[in-house]
Amino acid sequence: MSITKIVFSITLLTFLFGCSEVNDDMDIDLDEKFAINGVFGIAIGSIDEKLPEGYIIENKEIVFTPNKADERLVQYEYSTTPKSHIIYGIKTKSPRELSKENCLSQRDSLIEKTLNILGDTSQFRITEEKNKWKIRESNQREITIDCEASVSPEHLQLVMIYQDTTLSLLAFREWRKRQKEITLIRF
């Protein structure tokens, strides 16, 4: 292989590597107003200054106790981006052993309560498929209420998720960059 080809190959690889680097400073407006903004005292888009020990290493959801719990739900978690600590998702769950009828009844009640809280939903996109109901705002924020399979086929679990797509992408990019940094440190 000639020197010219080697230099060209190195230049091309450097350029491609540079283009593949992700800009973690996405243009995100944390002050943008959404009707879907959080639940149980946790606000999507807010910055969590007090992350639990080990969170950055383990990439786990953060368990919290809500300021006002819902009687249907027993588990409360939220997720943040690893570098900027922006909350991008909230997940709540019921006990695992609900009958299908009970779960669907509780799901319908939770949907009704959610719609009442949101008020005018004419600008939202609402979809329903099997046990999963979803309401989406501005193609960015969404609430999913689902009766998911649980311990056995005859049992379901009620799950409600609040999520921001743009912030989820930011979290993915920050986690990917963090993994690259960890890999480089190990060598």
Backbone as a chain_set.jsonl record, in Angstrom:
{"seq": "MSITKIVFSITLLTFLFGCSEVNDDMDIDLDEKFAINGVFGIAIGSIDEKLPEGYIIENKEIVFTPNKADERLVQYEYSTTPKSHIIYGIKTKSPRELSKENCLSQRDSLIEKTLNILGDTSQFRITEEKNKWKIRESNQREITIDCEASVSPEHLQLVMIYQDTTLSLLAFREWRKRQKEITLIRF", "coords": {"N": [[0.852, -1.169, 0.0], [0.593, 2.181, -0.809], [2.098, 5.228, 0.442], [0.45, 7.446, 0.038], [-2.097, 6.28, -0.112], [-2.296, 5.293, 2.479], [-2.173, 7.649, 4.03], [-4.465, 8.909, 3.026], [-6.41, 7.03, 3.865], [-6.166, 7.194, 6.658], [-6.878, 9.878, 7.043], [-9.507, 9.838, 6.061], [-10.703, 8.014, 7.88], [-10.365, 9.48, 10.262], [-11.947, 11.714, 9.696], [-14.476, 10.462, 9.38], [-14.797, 9.368, 11.954], [-14.892, 11.715, 13.454], [-17.26, 12.827, 12.437], [-19.068, 11.034, 13.404], [-19.21, 11.483, 16.076], [-21.289, 12.496, 18.688], [-23.208, 15.346, 19.312], [-23.651, 16.369, 22.423], [-24.79, 18.608, 23.414], [-27.521, 19.206, 22.688], [-30.038, 21.187, 21.163], [-32.082, 22.05, 23.393], [-34.957, 23.199, 24.886], [-35.59, 23.753, 28.025], [-37.481, 25.259, 29.241], [-39.726, 25.178, 27.717], [-43.222, 24.947, 27.427], [-45.418, 22.365, 28.315], [-48.407, 20.425, 28.39], [-48.317, 17.852, 29.296], [-46.385, 17.27, 31.787], [-45.374, 15.982, 33.992], [-45.732, 13.979, 37.0], [-46.93, 13.071, 40.258], [-45.319, 14.798, 41.788], [-42.875, 14.915, 40.474], [-41.153, 16.491, 37.915], [-40.898, 16.41, 34.442], [-38.056, 17.276, 32.591], [-36.946, 18.805, 34.543], [-34.039, 19.431, 36.595], [-32.172, 17.089, 38.384], [-30.545, 17.444, 41.253], [-29.615, 15.822, 43.277], [-28.546, 13.0, 42.946], [-28.719, 9.484, 43.628], [-26.144, 7.53, 45.268], [-23.942, 5.787, 43.171], [-25.552, 5.827, 40.911], [-24.707, 6.85, 38.391], [-22.905, 4.936, 37.542], [-24.391, 2.543, 37.445], [-26.719, 3.01, 35.897], [-29.483, 2.957, 36.602], [-33.038, 3.218, 37.294], [-34.4, 5.73, 39.436], [-35.741, 5.32, 42.538], [-38.586, 6.695, 44.096], [-40.602, 8.318, 46.607], [-43.822, 9.331, 46.267], [-45.345, 12.608, 46.638], [-48.072, 12.579, 46.82], [-49.593, 9.73, 46.723], [-51.061, 7.323, 44.45], [-53.73, 5.133, 44.936], [-53.793, 2.833, 43.378], [-51.233, 2.271, 42.621], [-47.93, 1.096, 43.417], [-45.194, 1.214, 43.069], [-42.725, 3.56, 42.287], [-40.722, 5.323, 40.035], [-38.082, 7.243, 38.495], [-36.146, 8.515, 35.716], [-32.966, 9.902, 34.835], [-30.794, 11.923, 32.762], [-27.345, 11.046, 32.398], [-25.209, 12.918, 32.489], [-26.138, 15.626, 32.401], [-28.213, 15.433, 34.172], [-31.001, 15.657, 33.776], [-34.402, 15.084, 34.195], [-36.107, 12.654, 32.416], [-38.008, 10.669, 32.231], [-40.758, 9.02, 33.847], [-41.928, 6.347, 35.743], [-44.524, 4.301, 36.891], [-45.955, 1.629, 38.803], [-48.368, -0.96, 39.419], [-49.319, -3.484, 41.895], [-48.164, -6.804, 40.97], [-49.936, -8.94, 40.599], [-52.56, -8.661, 39.348], [-55.841, -9.415, 38.217], [-56.975, -9.813, 34.819], [-59.385, -8.44, 34.273], [-59.574, -6.731, 36.509], [-57.219, -5.204, 36.211], [-57.682, -3.941, 33.718], [-59.95, -2.458, 34.361], [-58.906, -0.73, 36.346], [-57.026, 0.551, 34.749], [-58.675, 1.91, 32.895], [-59.92, 3.677, 34.656], [-57.701, 5.147, 35.514], [-56.944, 6.301, 33.088], [-59.17, 7.956, 32.625], [-58.915, 9.713, 34.823], [-56.443, 10.882, 34.158], [-57.052, 12.163, 31.711], [-58.913, 14.034, 32.668], [-57.25, 15.624, 34.26], [-55.502, 16.673, 32.328], [-57.234, 18.189, 30.772], [-58.385, 20.017, 28.004], [-57.895, 18.032, 25.287], [-57.703, 18.194, 22.57], [-55.562, 18.836, 20.946], [-53.884, 16.738, 21.164], [-52.566, 13.49, 20.35], [-54.202, 10.523, 20.47], [-53.961, 7.09, 21.033], [-54.876, 3.62, 20.967], [-54.132, 0.299, 21.613], [-54.757, -3.002, 21.972], [-54.121, -3.711, 25.281], [-52.846, -1.344, 25.757], [-52.789, 2.128, 26.135], [-52.228, 5.366, 24.822], [-51.274, 8.756, 24.995], [-50.171, 11.53, 23.227], [-48.185, 14.457, 23.001], [-47.357, 17.157, 20.959], [-45.675, 15.568, 19.431], [-43.618, 14.809, 21.105], [-43.837, 14.626, 23.986], [-45.282, 12.106, 26.061], [-47.813, 9.996, 27.52], [-48.189, 6.787, 28.653], [-50.408, 4.239, 29.389], [-50.778, 1.074, 30.535], [-51.695, -2.385, 30.639], [-49.639, -4.712, 31.43], [-48.128, -7.927, 30.75], [-47.527, -10.13, 33.452], [-46.462, -11.926, 36.285], [-47.627, -14.426, 35.695], [-49.506, -15.86, 32.92], [-52.233, -15.311, 33.408], [-52.237, -13.109, 35.008], [-51.858, -9.562, 35.29], [-50.098, -6.386, 35.172], [-50.541, -3.066, 36.056], [-49.186, -0.321, 34.435], [-47.824, 2.887, 34.248], [-46.386, 5.362, 32.249], [-44.615, 8.334, 31.916], [-43.03, 10.269, 29.502], [-40.399, 11.957, 27.721], [-39.456, 12.382, 24.48], [-37.301, 13.776, 23.188], [-35.597, 14.353, 25.353], [-35.112, 11.735, 26.159], [-33.589, 10.816, 24.007], [-31.365, 12.464, 24.373], [-30.474, 11.41, 26.797], [-29.782, 8.811, 25.965], [-27.639, 9.433, 24.249], [-25.849, 10.641, 26.04], [-25.384, 8.471, 27.77], [-24.184, 6.692, 25.981], [-21.857, 8.074, 25.3], [-20.696, 8.125, 27.8], [-20.212, 5.377, 28.2], [-18.281, 4.97, 26.199], [-16.22, 6.524, 27.279], [-15.675, 5.09, 29.634], [-14.79, 2.684, 28.523], [-12.45, 3.572, 27.236], [-10.944, 4.327, 29.476], [-10.437, 1.887, 30.682], [-8.51, 0.748, 29.087]], "CA": [[0.0, 0.0, 0.0], [1.425, 3.381, -0.925], [1.99, 6.243, 1.49], [-0.713, 8.272, -0.282], [-3.297, 5.538, 0.286], [-2.305, 5.21, 3.947], [-2.552, 8.969, 4.527], [-5.866, 9.097, 2.667], [-7.217, 6.156, 4.735], [-6.158, 7.762, 8.012], [-7.663, 11.111, 6.976], [-10.908, 9.452, 5.917], [-11.153, 7.452, 9.158], [-10.452, 10.583, 11.218], [-13.132, 12.496, 9.337], [-15.674, 9.681, 9.703], [-14.909, 9.294, 13.398], [-15.328, 13.047, 13.895], [-18.667, 13.013, 12.074], [-19.921, 10.135, 14.181], [-19.323, 11.978, 17.438], [-22.607, 13.08, 18.93], [-23.237, 16.605, 20.032], [-24.492, 16.213, 23.607], [-25.428, 19.879, 23.693], [-28.661, 19.336, 21.793], [-30.787, 22.418, 21.381], [-33.252, 21.663, 24.185], [-35.535, 24.291, 25.654], [-36.183, 23.197, 29.245], [-38.571, 26.131, 29.663], [-40.882, 24.999, 26.844], [-44.398, 24.552, 28.205], [-46.181, 21.207, 27.866], [-49.477, 19.996, 29.301], [-47.749, 16.64, 29.901], [-45.153, 17.772, 32.385], [-44.914, 15.168, 35.112], [-46.75, 13.399, 37.858], [-46.518, 12.681, 41.604], [-44.299, 15.695, 42.313], [-41.663, 14.864, 39.652], [-41.387, 17.229, 36.67], [-40.035, 16.079, 33.314], [-37.285, 18.432, 32.161], [-36.267, 19.45, 35.671], [-32.697, 18.891, 36.841], [-32.066, 16.425, 39.681], [-29.23, 17.769, 41.824], [-29.254, 14.867, 44.331], [-28.613, 11.626, 42.455], [-28.245, 8.514, 44.615], [-24.81, 6.961, 45.092], [-23.831, 4.685, 42.214], [-26.472, 5.936, 39.776], [-23.978, 7.067, 37.137], [-22.261, 3.682, 37.147], [-25.344, 1.458, 37.24], [-27.775, 3.365, 34.942], [-30.758, 2.45, 37.11], [-34.064, 4.194, 37.622], [-34.322, 6.22, 40.809], [-36.995, 5.064, 43.252], [-38.992, 7.831, 44.913], [-41.887, 8.271, 47.291], [-44.569, 10.498, 45.781], [-45.947, 13.468, 47.653], [-49.456, 12.132, 46.926], [-49.632, 8.443, 46.033], [-52.319, 6.821, 43.892], [-54.0, 3.843, 45.599], [-53.591, 1.736, 42.429], [-49.818, 2.119, 42.284], [-47.08, 0.808, 44.57], [-43.785, 1.41, 42.731], [-42.532, 4.847, 41.62], [-39.338, 5.497, 39.608], [-37.828, 8.196, 37.424], [-34.836, 8.381, 35.081], [-32.311, 11.153, 34.46], [-29.632, 11.834, 31.886], [-26.206, 10.844, 33.3], [-24.301, 14.068, 32.565], [-26.852, 16.862, 32.712], [-29.147, 15.108, 35.259], [-32.341, 16.116, 33.429], [-35.392, 14.014, 34.316], [-36.74, 12.435, 31.111], [-39.053, 9.661, 32.287], [-41.33, 8.627, 35.137], [-42.653, 5.083, 35.592], [-45.203, 3.819, 38.088], [-46.503, 0.284, 38.6], [-49.267, -1.534, 40.417], [-48.875, -4.836, 42.244], [-48.057, -7.653, 39.782], [-50.907, -10.026, 40.527], [-53.918, -8.215, 39.056], [-56.566, -10.15, 37.184], [-57.109, -9.001, 33.609], [-60.537, -7.554, 34.436], [-59.231, -5.72, 37.503], [-56.217, -4.317, 35.619], [-58.326, -3.114, 32.686], [-60.829, -1.515, 35.056], [-58.043, 0.284, 36.943], [-56.438, 1.293, 33.633], [-59.699, 2.832, 32.4], [-60.093, 4.708, 35.678], [-56.502, 5.988, 35.473], [-57.05, 7.077, 31.842], [-60.168, 9.007, 32.861], [-58.307, 10.692, 35.728], [-55.401, 11.573, 33.388], [-57.717, 13.063, 30.769], [-59.485, 15.136, 33.448], [-56.152, 16.501, 34.677], [-54.973, 17.366, 31.145], [-58.239, 19.129, 30.249], [-58.623, 19.971, 26.555], [-56.918, 17.152, 24.628], [-57.931, 18.242, 21.124], [-54.278, 18.96, 20.256], [-53.111, 15.546, 21.464], [-52.827, 12.289, 19.554], [-54.533, 9.426, 21.383], [-54.033, 5.777, 20.38], [-55.115, 2.481, 21.852], [-53.887, -0.984, 20.968], [-54.906, -4.051, 22.986], [-54.197, -3.187, 26.648], [-52.018, -0.143, 25.851], [-53.377, 3.416, 25.764], [-51.165, 6.371, 24.765], [-51.604, 10.115, 24.589], [-48.909, 12.151, 22.814], [-48.262, 15.913, 22.824], [-46.328, 17.792, 20.123], [-44.769, 14.515, 18.971], [-42.459, 14.81, 21.995], [-44.165, 14.117, 25.319], [-46.364, 11.124, 26.019], [-48.194, 9.201, 28.678], [-48.654, 5.454, 28.277], [-51.023, 3.478, 30.477], [-50.805, -0.258, 29.946], [-51.777, -3.583, 31.463], [-48.582, -5.567, 30.897], [-48.017, -9.291, 31.262], [-46.855, -10.114, 34.745], [-45.87, -13.164, 36.772], [-48.189, -15.564, 34.961], [-50.37, -15.383, 31.832], [-53.536, -14.828, 33.863], [-52.049, -11.907, 35.815], [-51.326, -8.383, 34.61], [-49.631, -5.3, 36.025], [-50.832, -1.726, 35.549], [-47.96, 0.468, 34.319], [-48.013, 4.214, 33.661], [-45.09, 5.96, 31.929], [-44.516, 9.686, 31.363], [-41.732, 10.283, 28.841], [-40.08, 13.002, 26.759], [-38.636, 11.748, 23.448], [-36.058, 14.525, 22.983], [-34.739, 14.134, 26.517], [-34.701, 10.327, 26.119], [-32.482, 10.756, 23.048], [-30.218, 13.063, 25.04], [-29.991, 10.42, 27.77], [-29.114, 7.757, 25.207], [-26.357, 9.958, 23.773], [-24.954, 10.807, 27.185], [-24.973, 7.142, 28.241], [-23.265, 6.127, 24.992], [-20.578, 8.757, 25.483], [-20.16, 7.644, 29.083], [-19.681, 4.026, 27.966], [-17.025, 5.126, 25.459], [-15.218, 7.009, 28.226], [-15.332, 3.965, 30.514], [-13.997, 1.755, 27.715], [-11.12, 4.155, 27.041], [-10.254, 4.324, 30.762], [-10.03, 0.505, 30.982], [-7.347, 0.36, 28.278]], "C": [[0.901, 1.236, 0.0], [1.164, 4.332, 0.237], [0.756, 7.109, 1.265], [-1.997, 7.586, 0.162], [-3.408, 5.455, 1.806], [-2.759, 6.548, 4.532], [-4.026, 9.244, 4.229], [-6.773, 8.277, 3.589], [-7.301, 6.72, 6.149], [-7.002, 9.036, 8.055], [-9.152, 10.796, 6.893], [-11.457, 8.892, 7.223], [-11.304, 8.54, 10.215], [-11.69, 11.423, 10.962], [-14.413, 11.761, 9.715], [-15.874, 9.566, 11.207], [-15.407, 10.618, 13.963], [-16.786, 13.293, 13.591], [-19.586, 12.154, 12.923], [-20.06, 10.579, 15.626], [-20.648, 12.717, 17.591], [-22.462, 14.378, 19.711], [-24.205, 16.456, 21.2], [-25.229, 17.494, 23.956], [-26.555, 20.109, 22.698], [-29.397, 20.625, 22.138], [-32.107, 22.063, 22.068], [-33.696, 22.863, 25.013], [-36.249, 23.704, 26.868], [-37.334, 24.052, 29.767], [-39.801, 26.014, 28.774], [-42.04, 24.435, 27.653], [-45.129, 23.39, 27.529], [-47.302, 20.949, 28.868], [-49.039, 18.714, 30.012], [-46.405, 17.046, 30.48], [-44.657, 16.982, 33.576], [-46.08, 14.701, 35.961], [-46.127, 13.067, 39.217], [-45.354, 13.513, 42.14], [-42.983, 15.68, 41.554], [-41.978, 15.535, 38.319], [-40.386, 16.792, 35.605], [-39.336, 17.368, 32.877], [-36.62, 19.179, 33.302], [-34.928, 18.755, 35.898], [-32.65, 18.342, 38.254], [-30.65, 16.636, 40.215], [-28.733, 16.702, 42.802], [-29.395, 13.433, 43.851], [-28.091, 10.663, 43.513], [-26.856, 7.978, 44.261], [-24.851, 5.796, 44.097], [-24.712, 4.802, 40.988], [-25.738, 6.037, 38.445], [-23.352, 5.767, 36.649], [-23.288, 2.637, 36.729], [-26.45, 1.749, 36.239], [-29.125, 2.78, 35.348], [-31.755, 3.587, 37.273], [-33.914, 4.563, 39.092], [-35.693, 6.044, 41.449], [-37.312, 6.303, 44.094], [-40.326, 7.549, 45.574], [-42.652, 9.513, 46.881], [-45.137, 11.326, 46.929], [-47.427, 13.143, 47.842], [-49.596, 10.87, 46.076], [-51.026, 8.135, 45.493], [-52.522, 5.421, 44.465], [-53.784, 2.643, 44.672], [-52.126, 1.372, 42.25], [-48.959, 1.949, 43.53], [-45.594, 1.064, 44.318], [-43.643, 2.677, 41.886], [-41.047, 5.028, 41.303], [-39.244, 6.627, 38.592], [-36.406, 8.004, 36.915], [-34.297, 9.752, 34.723], [-31.177, 10.884, 33.475], [-28.39, 11.796, 32.778], [-25.3, 12.059, 33.48], [-25.026, 15.327, 33.032], [-27.919, 16.68, 33.792], [-30.562, 15.625, 35.032], [-33.299, 14.921, 33.516], [-36.125, 13.872, 32.987], [-37.851, 11.394, 31.143], [-39.478, 9.343, 33.704], [-42.129, 7.356, 34.901], [-43.251, 4.685, 36.932], [-45.859, 2.48, 37.771], [-47.42, -0.099, 39.754], [-48.645, -2.83, 40.949], [-48.939, -5.727, 40.999], [-49.221, -8.615, 39.588], [-52.33, -9.569, 40.273], [-54.562, -9.127, 38.014], [-56.718, -9.233, 35.979], [-58.245, -7.997, 33.758], [-60.223, -6.407, 35.388], [-58.237, -4.713, 36.912], [-56.858, -3.388, 34.591], [-59.269, -2.08, 33.307], [-60.014, -0.381, 35.679], [-57.394, 1.154, 35.862], [-57.43, 2.335, 33.117], [-59.932, 3.984, 33.375], [-58.905, 5.676, 35.676], [-56.475, 6.844, 34.204], [-58.013, 8.245, 32.037], [-59.605, 10.108, 33.755], [-57.258, 11.522, 34.983], [-56.012, 12.573, 32.423], [-58.331, 14.259, 31.488], [-58.413, 16.131, 33.884], [-55.628, 17.311, 33.496], [-55.945, 18.385, 30.575], [-58.457, 18.942, 28.76], [-57.521, 19.16, 25.871], [-57.062, 17.167, 23.11], [-56.629, 18.345, 20.332], [-53.381, 17.741, 20.461], [-53.457, 14.425, 20.492], [-53.038, 11.132, 20.536], [-54.651, 8.135, 20.574], [-54.286, 4.708, 21.438], [-54.93, 1.207, 21.052], [-53.838, -2.062, 22.044], [-55.05, -3.42, 24.359], [-53.488, -1.852, 26.815], [-52.747, 1.08, 25.303], [-52.267, 4.454, 25.822], [-51.734, 7.709, 24.327], [-50.278, 10.838, 24.36], [-49.131, 13.637, 22.528], [-47.066, 16.398, 22.007], [-45.283, 16.802, 19.611], [-43.502, 14.451, 19.827], [-42.754, 14.202, 23.361], [-45.323, 13.137, 25.221], [-46.594, 10.507, 27.38], [-48.708, 7.879, 28.124], [-49.22, 4.796, 29.525], [-51.342, 2.109, 29.911], [-51.041, -1.312, 31.033], [-50.821, -4.595, 30.842], [-48.659, -6.97, 31.493], [-47.173, -9.262, 32.525], [-46.272, -11.482, 35.059], [-46.348, -14.384, 35.992], [-49.135, -15.027, 33.881], [-51.725, -14.84, 32.287], [-53.444, -13.583, 34.748], [-51.419, -10.796, 34.996], [-50.857, -7.368, 35.639], [-49.929, -3.98, 35.333], [-49.543, -0.905, 35.577], [-48.304, 1.8, 33.655], [-46.637, 4.849, 33.481], [-45.305, 7.353, 31.351], [-43.127, 9.77, 30.749], [-41.614, 11.447, 27.87], [-39.092, 12.414, 25.756], [-37.3, 12.461, 23.265], [-35.093, 14.304, 24.133], [-34.281, 12.678, 26.608], [-33.543, 10.137, 25.155], [-31.214, 11.363, 23.644], [-29.62, 12.083, 26.043], [-29.231, 9.306, 27.065], [-27.729, 8.218, 24.756], [-25.363, 10.136, 24.921], [-24.477, 9.464, 27.719], [-23.973, 6.521, 27.28], [-21.884, 6.77, 25.131], [-19.912, 8.292, 26.769], [-19.557, 6.253, 28.924], [-18.372, 4.077, 27.192], [-15.911, 5.58, 26.388], [-14.764, 5.899, 29.155], [-14.446, 2.975, 29.772], [-12.586, 2.28, 27.524], [-10.295, 4.127, 28.332], [-9.713, 2.927, 31.067], [-8.79, 0.081, 30.2], [-6.171, 1.093, 28.74]], "O": [[1.872, 1.296, 0.753], [0.142, 4.245, 0.918], [0.081, 7.468, 2.229], [-2.88, 8.219, 0.741], [-4.508, 5.54, 2.352], [-3.617, 6.588, 5.414], [-4.75, 9.754, 5.084], [-7.799, 8.78, 4.045], [-8.368, 6.725, 6.764], [-7.758, 9.246, 9.004], [-9.962, 11.42, 7.579], [-12.56, 9.253, 7.634], [-12.266, 8.527, 10.983], [-12.399, 11.8, 11.895], [-15.326, 12.349, 10.294], [-17.003, 9.657, 11.688], [-16.254, 10.633, 14.855], [-17.489, 13.905, 14.395], [-20.747, 12.503, 13.138], [-20.943, 10.096, 16.334], [-21.058, 13.473, 16.71], [-21.677, 14.469, 20.655], [-25.42, 16.421, 21.009], [-26.195, 17.464, 24.719], [-26.546, 21.09, 21.954], [-29.369, 21.084, 23.28], [-33.116, 21.81, 21.409], [-32.906, 23.46, 25.743], [-37.374, 23.216, 26.758], [-38.082, 23.615, 30.642], [-40.813, 26.666, 29.03], [-41.849, 23.539, 28.475], [-45.417, 23.43, 26.333], [-47.154, 21.226, 30.058], [-49.349, 18.512, 31.186], [-45.412, 17.152, 29.76], [-43.599, 17.298, 34.12], [-47.244, 14.988, 35.679], [-44.926, 12.81, 39.304], [-44.501, 12.997, 42.861], [-42.048, 16.373, 41.954], [-42.961, 15.186, 37.665], [-39.176, 16.801, 35.837], [-39.962, 18.425, 32.805], [-35.819, 20.085, 33.069], [-34.715, 17.63, 35.445], [-33.032, 19.019, 39.209], [-29.686, 16.076, 39.693], [-27.546, 16.679, 43.127], [-30.285, 12.718, 44.311], [-27.134, 10.977, 44.22], [-26.454, 7.979, 43.097], [-25.714, 4.924, 44.193], [-24.632, 3.955, 40.099], [-26.114, 5.375, 37.477], [-23.285, 5.535, 35.442], [-23.072, 1.917, 35.754], [-27.081, 0.807, 35.76], [-29.822, 2.18, 34.53], [-31.381, 4.755, 37.376], [-33.367, 3.798, 39.886], [-36.689, 6.566, 40.948], [-36.427, 6.884, 44.722], [-41.076, 6.665, 45.159], [-42.191, 10.63, 47.114], [-45.377, 10.825, 48.027], [-47.982, 13.401, 48.909], [-49.703, 10.946, 44.852], [-52.032, 8.621, 46.01], [-51.593, 4.614, 44.479], [-53.607, 1.528, 45.163], [-51.812, 0.28, 41.777], [-49.213, 2.568, 44.564], [-44.815, 1.124, 45.269], [-44.35, 2.851, 40.893], [-40.204, 4.902, 42.191], [-40.219, 6.932, 37.906], [-35.567, 7.407, 37.59], [-35.05, 10.653, 34.355], [-30.672, 9.766, 33.373], [-28.374, 12.45, 33.821], [-24.682, 12.208, 34.535], [-24.572, 16.008, 33.952], [-28.474, 17.664, 34.279], [-31.25, 15.99, 35.985], [-33.016, 13.86, 32.96], [-36.697, 14.838, 32.482], [-38.574, 11.252, 30.157], [-38.677, 9.388, 34.639], [-42.923, 7.289, 33.963], [-42.585, 4.724, 37.967], [-46.264, 2.221, 36.638], [-47.273, 0.364, 40.885], [-47.568, -3.229, 40.505], [-49.692, -5.432, 40.071], [-49.45, -9.061, 38.464], [-53.244, -10.057, 40.939], [-53.916, -9.555, 37.058], [-56.602, -8.013, 36.104], [-58.087, -6.828, 33.407], [-60.56, -5.255, 35.116], [-58.396, -3.506, 37.093], [-56.603, -2.184, 34.596], [-59.364, -0.954, 32.821], [-60.38, 0.789, 35.56], [-57.233, 2.36, 36.049], [-57.075, 3.498, 32.926], [-60.119, 5.128, 32.961], [-59.086, 6.885, 35.821], [-56.029, 7.991, 34.243], [-57.713, 9.379, 31.663], [-59.793, 11.294, 33.482], [-57.193, 12.738, 35.162], [-55.545, 13.707, 32.325], [-58.28, 15.379, 30.979], [-58.644, 17.34, 33.877], [-55.341, 18.5, 33.637], [-55.518, 19.357, 29.952], [-58.689, 17.823, 28.302], [-56.356, 19.556, 25.877], [-56.594, 16.25, 22.436], [-56.597, 17.974, 19.158], [-52.246, 17.717, 19.984], [-54.529, 14.428, 19.886], [-52.154, 10.81, 21.331], [-55.348, 8.088, 19.561], [-53.962, 4.866, 22.615], [-55.487, 1.046, 19.967], [-52.975, -2.034, 22.922], [-55.998, -2.67, 24.593], [-53.518, -1.276, 27.903], [-53.25, 1.079, 24.179], [-51.454, 4.445, 26.746], [-52.559, 7.788, 23.417], [-49.374, 10.77, 25.193], [-50.119, 14.026, 21.904], [-45.916, 16.091, 22.322], [-44.131, 17.175, 19.386], [-42.436, 14.083, 19.334], [-42.0, 13.354, 23.839], [-46.231, 13.308, 24.407], [-45.726, 10.492, 28.253], [-49.558, 7.857, 27.234], [-48.591, 4.796, 30.583], [-52.079, 1.986, 28.933], [-50.638, -1.145, 32.184], [-51.151, -5.252, 29.855], [-49.182, -7.171, 32.589], [-46.234, -8.476, 32.65], [-45.662, -12.119, 34.2], [-45.556, -15.27, 35.67], [-49.522, -13.86, 33.927], [-52.304, -13.99, 31.61], [-54.468, -13.062, 35.189], [-50.573, -11.034, 34.134], [-51.174, -7.472, 36.824], [-49.605, -3.8, 34.159], [-48.887, -0.804, 36.613], [-48.988, 1.837, 32.632], [-45.826, 4.881, 34.406], [-46.082, 7.531, 30.413], [-42.146, 9.39, 31.388], [-42.601, 11.871, 27.27], [-38.002, 11.991, 26.142], [-36.262, 11.802, 23.192], [-33.901, 14.091, 23.913], [-33.178, 12.41, 27.084], [-32.613, 9.383, 25.443], [-30.117, 10.84, 23.444], [-28.4, 11.942, 26.128], [-28.159, 8.901, 27.514], [-26.756, 7.472, 24.871], [-24.182, 9.818, 24.785], [-23.309, 9.317, 28.081], [-23.011, 5.888, 27.716], [-20.865, 6.081, 25.082], [-18.698, 8.092, 26.811], [-18.486, 5.985, 29.469], [-17.45, 3.317, 27.485], [-14.787, 5.086, 26.302], [-13.57, 5.784, 29.435], [-13.463, 2.481, 30.326], [-11.624, 1.521, 27.635], [-9.082, 3.925, 28.286], [-8.637, 2.8, 31.652], [-8.092, -0.848, 30.607], [-5.081, 0.917, 28.195]]}, "num_chains": 1, "name": "protein.A"}
